[in-house]
Amino acid sequence: MKRIAIFVAVVLVTFALIAWTSPSLVSKVKLGLDLQGGFEILYVAEPIEVGKPVTPESLKETANSLAKRADEQGISEPEVTTEGKDRIRVRLADVKNEEEVRNAIKKTAELTFRGPDGVKEMLGSDFVENGAQVGFDQSNRPQINIKVKDPEKFRKVTEKLVGKPLAIYLDERQLSAPTVNSIISDGNATISGNYTFEEAKELASTINLGALPLKLTEKYTQVVGASLGKSSLDQTVRAGLIGSILILLFMVIFYRLPGFVAAISIITYSWLLLVVFDWMNATLTLPGIAAFVLGIGMAVDANIITYERLKEEIRSGKSLMSSLKSGSKHSFRTIMDANITNLIAAAVLYTVGNGAIRGFALTTIMSIILSVVTNIFFSRMLLFLLIKSNKFKKPSYYGVKEAEIRGL
């Protein structure tokens, strides 16, 4: 009876938390551009220094800078894309103060090198275009080799700051703070530190593009309607709920007691995903909903694999506890192989994608992690408590007929 009491207590506490927090979590979900609309801005980019071209690299870097600034304004999943040779389109959702956001994100990105007192000693335009390159020191650690346009100016700066840091800033965000070890008079310097290759590459790219800052001019601003209306959203949610209920009924009818445990773990999984959404201040888009539904399917799949293996072990004549241990052990590898494969694919999408694609990938990643926690470990713990209670010994409780059991 003790284990039954623990099982009931765990389930009641879990469902009480779900019932208490779910209305608040659902009300605080932020909808993306495709679900509630927003506004878009088309910028025309031109170089600040006359005669310099607008390169695809500088245009892309400027677009990335706009996306980061939108994130800093609390706007999740902004859609920032480059168009043609000199245009950038920005689409934003859930903006409370449109004018403030417009002023904040269009300011020209500024790369500066500052001393300990915060004085701007050098600008990005002081460095030779594409003069920053990734190299390696004698210990084969990544470093950045840079060249400046005016060696004499750089000599004076390094002479002034010997033994002190010369911090590198993009706008007001510090990228690095290398220490000046000696006076540099030939215009060639090395930035070293505990950088990974990717970090060194990114810093070198930022310094190179800092010599090509772009000025943005608004071509036009317009309101963007939701591509998926409220009625369609309501229908999608309703269809998802009906589908989920049918899946839970299927699990209970077909797998009996393990199916009931699976229903508890799947409901818990869905709630935890909402909790993570709220904690991350994430924005729900149509691809995000697709990832959410896909996650429920993966959670059901994990339970089916485990319980089918459990039924096979029971049919072989093993005890219930031995069947649970053996079935869980053999199904774990299959489930993890599938989850790790999906996790790698989602990580690649998050790395190379942007906007809604990254939202889909992030939701998928969180779904996989939470699915492993709830539908493998949590459901196994609940089923362990029920079997250990010795109150559910009949094979029929687990979807197995006694006539199907083979003797040892």
N, C-alpha and C positions, 0 to 999 in steps of 0.2 A: 504493500500500500504506500510505502514511503516514496518509491519511484513514481508511482501514479500521481501522488500529490505534487512531486517536483515537476512532472510533466504538465499537469494542470496549471500550476503556479507560473511556469515559464510562458505557457501559451496565453494565460489571462493577462499577465503583465505586458507581454508583447502586443496583444490586441488592444489593451487599454491605451498604451502609448500611441498606437496607430490611430485609434478613434479620437484621441485627444489632440494630436498634432496635425492630422491630415487636412482638416479644413483650412488651417492657417497656411500649410505648405502649398496647397493647391491655389489659394488666393494670391500667394506671393510669386507664383511662377511668372516669369517675364516672357512675353511672346515676341518672336522674331519679326523681321520685316515682312516675311511672306504671310504671317498670320494676322498682324495688326496694322501693317503699313508704316510709313514714316516719311522721310524726305531725302532727296538726293541732291548732290552738288556736282557740277561738272567744272573742273579746273583746267585752265590752259597754263602749261609750265613753260618758263623761259629762264635762261641763265641770268644770274645777277651781273656777272662780268660780261661786258659786251664782247662779242666775237667767239665766245665759247659755245660749243654745241650742246644740245640736249640729247644725251646718249640713252640707249635703252636701259643701261645699268643705273644711271642717275635717276631716270624716271621711275624705275622699279624701286630703288632705295627710297625715293621720296614717297611713293605709295605706301611702303612699309612703315615709314615714319608717321604718315597720316593715320594708319591703322593703329599704331601704338598710342598715338595721342588720343584717338577715340577711346581706346581701352582705358587710358588714364582718366578719362571723363566719366567712366562708369558705364560705357556703352558696350555691351557684349556682342560679339560676332558682327562687327561692321563689315560691309562689303565694299572693298576698295580694289578697283581694277584699273589697269592702264589701257588706253585706247589710242591707236594711231601712234604718231611720233612724239606728241607733246601734250596728251590729254590724260587726265585722271578723273575717274568717276567714283564718288563716295556716296554710299547709301547707308542711312542710319535709321534705327528703330528705337522706340521708347525714349525719345529725347524730350526732356521737360523744358529746357531753355535753349531754343534753337539758335538764337543770336549768339549766346555765350559760347556754345559749342562750335559754331562756325568760326568765330574769332580765334578760338583756342587751337583748332586743328590746322588752320591755313597758314599760321606763322611759319616763316622759313626756318628749316632745321639749321642749327648753328653748331659747328664743331669748333671747340676751343680747347686751348692748352693753358692751364691755370697753375699759378704758384700756390704755396701754402696759405697765402693771405687772400686767395680768391681772385687776384688780378689776372686778367686775360693777357697772357704773355704772347700767344700766337693763335692764329686762326687756321681753319682748315685750308683756306686758299693760300697759305704760306708754304704749303708742301707741294712738291712736284706731282703732277697728275700721274696716277698709277705708279708712283714711286715707292709705295709701301708694298713690300713683298715678304712672304713667309719664308723663313730660313730655319736653320738648326744650329745650336751651339755645339761645343766640343763634347757635351754629354748627350747629344742627340735630342735635346729638348727644343720644342718650337719657340721661335722668337720672331719679331717683326723688324725688318730692316727698312729704314725710311730715309728719304732725301728731301731737303728743303730748297726753296728757290733762292733764298738770301742767306748764305753761310755766315756772313758777318752778324746779321741779326740773331741767328741761332747761337753764335758764339757768345754774344753778350748775355743771352738768356741763360745758357748753361753756366756761364761764369758766375752769374748772379745766384744761381740755384744749386751749386755744387753741394752734394750731401743732402739735398732736399727733394721732395717729390714734385714732379711736374704732371699734374693730373690731367687726364683727357676726358672732356665732357661732350656729350651730344645733348644740346639744349641744357637742361639742368640735371641730367642723369650722368653720373660718373661711370665711365667705361673702364678706366684703369688709372693707376697712380704710380707709374714707374719712378724710381729715384735717379736723379742725375749724379752719376759717379765721377765724371770728369768733364773738363771743358772740351767742347767739340767745335773745331774750327773749320773742318772740311765740308760741313753740311750733310754728312752721313752719320746716322745714329742707329742704335739698336735698342729695341724695347724688349726686355727679357723678364721672365717671371714664371710662375707655375701655370703656364697656359697649356690647354690641350690644343691639338692641331686645329680643331674647329673654332675654338675661341680665338686663336691667333689669326686664323683666316678671316673671321668676322671683323676683328679689330682692324686688320690691314685693309679690308674692303671699306670699312667706315672712314678710315683716314683718307683713302683714295677718293671716295665720293665726297668727302668734306671739301675737296678742292673744286667741286662742281655743285655748289648749292643752287637750288632752283627757286625762282620766285613764282608764286601761284596767283592766278587771276581768276575770279569766279566768272564763268561764262553764263551760267544760269542756275537757279535753285527752283525745285518744284516738289510738290507733295506727291508721294508714291502710295497708291492704294494697296491694300492687302491682296496678294495674288490668290490666297485661299480665304474666302469670306467666312464670317462667323457661323453661318448655317452649315457650311462644309466642315468647319472645325468641329462643331457640335456633332455632326453625323460621324466624323472620324472617331471622336471620343466614344460615342455611343456604340459604334461598331467594335471598337477595341474592348469595351467593357463586356459586351455580349460574347465576343470571342473568348475572352479570358474566363468568363463564367462557364462556358461550354467546355473549355479545356480542363478546368478544375473538376467539373462533374465527370468528365471522361476519366480523369486520374483516379477519382474516388471509386467509380463504378468498376473500372477495370483492374485496379491494383488494391482495392479495399483499404486496409489499414495503412500501408505505405503511401497509397494515393492521398489519404487524408493528411498524412504528415507532409507530403509534397505540396498540397494546397496551402498549408500553413506557411511553409518555407517560401513559396512563390509570392504569397501576399506580403510576407515580411521583406522579401527582395524588392518588390515594387515600391514599398514604403521607404526603404533605405535609399533607393535611387532618387526619390523625391527629396529626402533629407540632404543627400549629396548635392543635388541641383540647387537647393536653397543655400547650402554652405558655400558653394562656389559662385553664387549669384549668377548662375548660368541663364542663357536665353533659350527658350524652347522654339525650335523651328520645325518645319515639316520633315526635313531629314532627321531631326532629333527624335520626333515621334516615331519615325520608321525604325530608328535604332532602338528606341524603347520597346517597341513591339517585337523586334528581332531578339532583344535580350530576354524577353519572356519566353520566346520560342526556344532559345538556348537553355534557359533554366529548366523548362519542361523536358527537353532532350536529355539533360544531365540526370534528372530523376528517372526517366524511362530506362536509360542505360543501366543505372544502378539497380533498379527494381527488377528488370528482366534477368540480370545476373543473379540477384537474390532468389528469384523463382527457380532458376536452373539449379542453384545449389540446394534448395529445399527438395526439389525433385530427385536429386541424387541421393537423398537419404540423410543428409547432415542435419544436425540440430539447428534450431533457429539462430542461436547466437553464433555458431560456427558459420552458418550460411551468410549472416550479416557481415561478419569479419572477412570471410573469403570473397563474397560478392563485392563488398566495398573496395577491397584491395585490388581485385582484378579490373573493376570498372574505373578506378581512379586514373589509371594511366591513359585509358582511352579518352576519358573526359578532358584530362589536362592536355593531351596532344591536340585535341580539337580547339580548346580554349587558347592555348599558346599560339597556334596558327592564326586564329582570328585576331589575337592581341597584336601579333607582328604586323598583320595587314592593316589594322586600325592605326597602329603607330606610324606606319609609312604614310597613310592617308593624312594623318595629323601633321606630319612633317612637311609634306610636299603640297598639301591643300591649303585653302584659305576659306574664310567665311563659313558658309553652311556646310561645306565638306569637312572642315575641322570640327564643327559642332557635331556632325554625325559620328566622326571618328572618336571624339572625346566621350560622347554618350556610350558608344560601343565599348570603349576601354573600361569605363566605370561599370558598365553592365557585366562585363566578364569578371571583373574583380569581385563585385558583390555577389554574382552568381556562384562563384566558387565558395565564398564564405557561407552563404545561406543554403544553397541547394546541395552542397556536399557535406560540410562540417555541421551546420546547424540541424539539417534534416536527419543526418546520421545520429547526432546526439539524441534527438527526440525519439527516433526509432529504437535506439539502444535502451532508453528508459522504459519504453513499452515492453520490449522483449524481456528485459531483466526483471520486470514486475511479475512474470510468470502468470499473467492474467489472460494473455492472448496466445495460447499455444497451438490452436487449431491452424492447420495449413490453409484452410479456406479464408482465414483473416488476411492472408497474403496473396490471395488470388490463385492458389494451387489446390487442385482436387486431390484427395487422399489416394485415389486410384492412379494418379500420375507419379506417385513417389516410388522410386526404385529402391530396393533394399540395399544396405551396405554390402 
